[in-house]
Structures are given as C-alpha cells and as structure tokens.
Amino acid sequence: MLNTVYKLLSCLLLIPATLLLAATAQAHDARPLYVQVTELNKPALESKSAGAHQYLLKLQVPPSVESGNRPFITLPDNCSHERFGLVIQLSCTSSLAGKTLEIHYPQFNPSITTLIRASFSSGASYQTLLSPSENRWEIPTEQSTAQVISDYTVLGVEHILIGWDHLLFLFCLLLISGTFKRTLITLSGFTLSHSLTLVMTTLGVIQLPIAPVEAVIALSILFLAAEVMRDRRHTLAWRYPVGVSVLFGLIHGFGFASVLQDIGLPQTELTTALLFFNIGVEIGQVMFVSAVMLVLFLLRSWRPFPDGKFQQLMLYGTGSLAAFWTIERIAGF
C-alpha cells in the first residue's frame, strides 16, 4: 500500500515539477518592465524639434516579453519625439509633471508589472509600480513618502517571491537547519548578511560584476542540496548552518542589489526606499518560509506519507536545476 501511495504521489509531482522547471529556467526573467524618463539640463542628442523641456525615455523590457509583443509608450500631446536606437528623445512645450504616460502592448500584457521612474533636472525623482491590469500613470508634481514606502515594499516582496534561486536556497537552509531554534538562528544570519551587502552595494561602497555573483548564487544552492542529500552530519555545513547562511547570504545580497540598481532609487527618498525594499524582501522571505514549514509539518503528520522519498525527490530536482543555472551562468561570462 505504501509503495502504491508513493508511486501515485511521484506521478502527481511530475506535473508541477515540469511546470516549475519550465518557469524557472531563467531565474530572473520575471523582472518588471522598467520605464525611465530623465529630464535634461540641455539636449544630449541632436534634435530637429525644439521645446522648452527635453527628456530622454528608455524602456528596459524583460526577456520574458516576446519580440513581437514589445510594449510602447503613448506620450502626452504636448511632446514630440525622435528615436535614436533604444532611446527616445522628447521635446515638450511644458513640463511632464502632472502629465499622463500610457503603456500598451501590441497583443497583451504577459502578466508583468511596470515600474516607471521620472527624474527631473531639479533633482526630484518620482516612481510608481503598476500592476498588470494598470497601464497609465500621471506623473505627480510631488510624491509622498507613503507612496515610496508602498512601492518599494511591494517591489521587495515581489522580487523574493519570483526569485526562484533565492527561494530554493532558503528551502535547503530549512532542511539542513533541523530544529526550530537552529532554523531561526540560520535564517537570521542570512537576513543580516544579505541586508549588509544589499545596502553597501546600493550605496556604491562595494561593487561586484553581477554575472559571477549569479553563478555563485546557483552554486550555493547546488552545494546545500548536495550536503543535505549526503546527510553527513559531521560536516561544517551540518554543524554550523548559520555559517553557511551568512557566507552565502553576503553573495545573495549582491543579487538583490542588482535588481534594485536596475530599478533605481529616488534621490529625495533614498533611505526610505532602500529600507522598505529590504523590508519587503524580508516579508516575502517570511511568507515563503512559513508556507514551506507548514507544508512540511502537515506532510510529516500524515503517517502513510513517504517523507524521506519526497525529500530526496525534491533535492534531486533542486540540485539539477541549480547545476543547470551554474553552467548556464558561467557560460554567459
């Protein structure tokens, strides 16, 4: 009977495992569409049309958007534009403050959010996060601190929950920590270490190339998955999991910072945005860890459930995916 149950569960797990592999072949492809509008003190590009206010508009489209469905921006009526490759120069008769930008897709929005940032020559910088169901934003004349807190907290939560490499590393940490006390200490070490490098990188104190960082992040998952599979509890990783979480947490912090650098921070609310992005990451982390611990508890409470076989299956999948990411990222150097 036990073998029958196990075979049935294994078959059922093939479906979500296949979907997971397809969805996570690129761990960071689910980044938001990023729109940057920057006001120029003077025109940086030659323009045939003259206006009182000159801007550069750049779109950073995530790889998950197909080439035939690349979004475009509908500009206010007071602006003319010229395209220079991937950059659009706007010439407007009045400031964009108070004007509306609209984002459209030729086919459909592939369920991604949109981050828009507008920077003015005065030093003011405003941004918003649009859900997939929203496609327009009125650039404010002044942005509240509450809006910055809301936007960057949501960005932090979203990033950790779509960052499958970070989540799989947390999953392996849970398995190697064991007791609740050791798990709490291990996760606290991970939080403190990645927060440190996140802040220092974002503020420009430390800079590392992102390609090797992402390769090491994938390697950290592979290392932990192998340690749990071997189950040699005399090793340093088993005896001191907090050391592993702190060491690799420093590397994961560089990964978090790379996303935040792509998005940008408002100079007038720099500290607030950085703080609440990190808080959002921690909220997402707590949500994931709590969900995993609850699922594991429920499964282990069900006596017929083959806990060891299930864990082995999950670790094989995690290790295989981490190995794929490692090779792929090293090949991309």
ChimeraX attribute file (.defattr): number of C-alpha atoms within 10 A of each C-alpha:
attribute: neighborCount
match mode: 1-to-1
recipient: residues
	/A:1	7
	/A:2	10
	/A:3	10
	/A:4	9
	/A:5	12
	/A:6	17
	/A:7	12
	/A:8	11
	/A:9	14
	/A:10	14
	/A:11	10
	/A:12	11
	/A:13	14
	/A:14	11
	/A:15	10
	/A:16	11
	/A:17	13
	/A:18	12
	/A:19	10
	/A:20	14
	/A:21	14
	/A:22	10
	/A:23	13
	/A:24	18
	/A:25	15
	/A:26	17
	/A:27	16
	/A:28	18
	/A:29	16
	/A:30	20
	/A:31	24
	/A:32	27
	/A:33	22
	/A:34	19
	/A:35	20
	/A:36	18
	/A:37	22
	/A:38	19
	/A:39	21
	/A:40	17
	/A:41	12
	/A:42	11
	/A:43	17
	/A:44	11
	/A:45	12
	/A:46	10
	/A:47	15
	/A:48	8
	/A:49	11
	/A:50	14
	/A:51	16
	/A:52	10
	/A:53	19
	/A:54	27
	/A:55	28
	/A:56	22
	/A:57	19
	/A:58	15
	/A:59	18
	/A:60	15
	/A:61	18
	/A:62	16
	/A:63	14
	/A:64	16
	/A:65	18
	/A:66	11
	/A:67	9
	/A:68	9
	/A:69	14
	/A:70	16
	/A:71	18
	/A:72	12
	/A:73	15
	/A:74	11
	/A:75	17
	/A:76	13
	/A:77	10
	/A:78	14
	/A:79	18
	/A:80	16
	/A:81	18
	/A:82	16
	/A:83	12
	/A:84	10
	/A:85	6
	/A:86	9
	/A:87	12
	/A:88	17
	/A:89	25
	/A:90	27
	/A:91	23
	/A:92	21
	/A:93	15
	/A:94	13
	/A:95	17
	/A:96	24
	/A:97	14
	/A:98	12
	/A:99	16
	/A:100	15
	/A:101	16
	/A:102	14
	/A:103	17
	/A:104	16
	/A:105	15
	/A:106	10
	/A:107	10
	/A:108	11
	/A:109	18
	/A:110	12
	/A:111	13
	/A:112	17
	/A:113	21
	/A:114	21
	/A:115	21
	/A:116	22
	/A:117	21
	/A:118	22
	/A:119	19
	/A:120	17
	/A:121	14
	/A:122	9
	/A:123	10
	/A:124	15
	/A:125	22
	/A:126	24
	/A:127	25
	/A:128	20
	/A:129	22
	/A:130	18
	/A:131	13
	/A:132	14
	/A:133	10
	/A:134	14
	/A:135	16
	/A:136	16
	/A:137	17
	/A:138	13
	/A:139	19
	/A:140	17
	/A:141	13
	/A:142	11
	/A:143	16
	/A:144	10
	/A:145	13
	/A:146	9
	/A:147	15
	/A:148	24
	/A:149	20
	/A:150	16
	/A:151	20
	/A:152	26
	/A:153	24
	/A:154	19
	/A:155	26
	/A:156	25
	/A:157	22
	/A:158	20
	/A:159	23
	/A:160	21
	/A:161	18
	/A:162	17
	/A:163	19
	/A:164	18
	/A:165	26
	/A:166	22
	/A:167	18
	/A:168	22
	/A:169	25
	/A:170	22
	/A:171	21
	/A:172	23
	/A:173	26
	/A:174	21
	/A:175	18
	/A:176	24
	/A:177	22
	/A:178	12
	/A:179	10
	/A:180	11
	/A:181	9
	/A:182	16
	/A:183	18
	/A:184	13
	/A:185	15
	/A:186	23
	/A:187	23
	/A:188	14
	/A:189	22
	/A:190	23
	/A:191	21
	/A:192	16
	/A:193	20
	/A:194	25
	/A:195	24
	/A:196	14
	/A:197	23
	/A:198	26
	/A:199	20
	/A:200	16
	/A:201	21
	/A:202	22
	/A:203	15
	/A:204	8
	/A:205	9
	/A:206	12
	/A:207	14
	/A:208	12
	/A:209	10
	/A:210	14
	/A:211	14
	/A:212	16
	/A:213	18
	/A:214	23
	/A:215	21
	/A:216	19
	/A:217	26
	/A:218	27
	/A:219	22
	/A:220	26
	/A:221	29
	/A:222	25
	/A:223	18
	/A:224	27
	/A:225	27
	/A:226	16
	/A:227	17
	/A:228	20
	/A:229	15
	/A:230	9
	/A:231	11
	/A:232	12
	/A:233	12
	/A:234	9
	/A:235	11
	/A:236	11
	/A:237	20
	/A:238	21
	/A:239	13
	/A:240	15
	/A:241	24
	/A:242	23
	/A:243	16
	/A:244	19
	/A:245	28
	/A:246	20
	/A:247	16
	/A:248	21
	/A:249	28
	/A:250	21
	/A:251	22
	/A:252	29
	/A:253	26
	/A:254	28
	/A:255	23
	/A:256	25
	/A:257	25
	/A:258	21
	/A:259	17
	/A:260	22
	/A:261	12
	/A:262	11
	/A:263	21
	/A:264	19
	/A:265	22
	/A:266	20
	/A:267	14
	/A:268	14
	/A:269	17
	/A:270	14
	/A:271	14
	/A:272	17
	/A:273	24
	/A:274	25
	/A:275	16
	/A:276	21
	/A:277	29
	/A:278	25
	/A:279	20
	/A:280	24
	/A:281	24
	/A:282	18
	/A:283	18
	/A:284	22
	/A:285	21
	/A:286	14
	/A:287	14
	/A:288	17
	/A:289	17
	/A:290	12
	/A:291	12
	/A:292	15
	/A:293	15
	/A:294	12
	/A:295	12
	/A:296	13
	/A:297	11
	/A:298	12
	/A:299	15
	/A:300	14
	/A:301	11
	/A:302	10
	/A:303	9
	/A:304	13
	/A:305	16
	/A:306	16
	/A:307	16
	/A:308	10
	/A:309	12
	/A:310	15
	/A:311	15
	/A:312	14
	/A:313	13
	/A:314	17
	/A:315	22
	/A:316	15
	/A:317	17
	/A:318	23
	/A:319	22
	/A:320	16
	/A:321	20
	/A:322	25
	/A:323	18
	/A:324	15
	/A:325	25
	/A:326	22
	/A:327	13
	/A:328	15
	/A:329	19
	/A:330	13
	/A:331	10
	/A:332	10
	/A:333	10
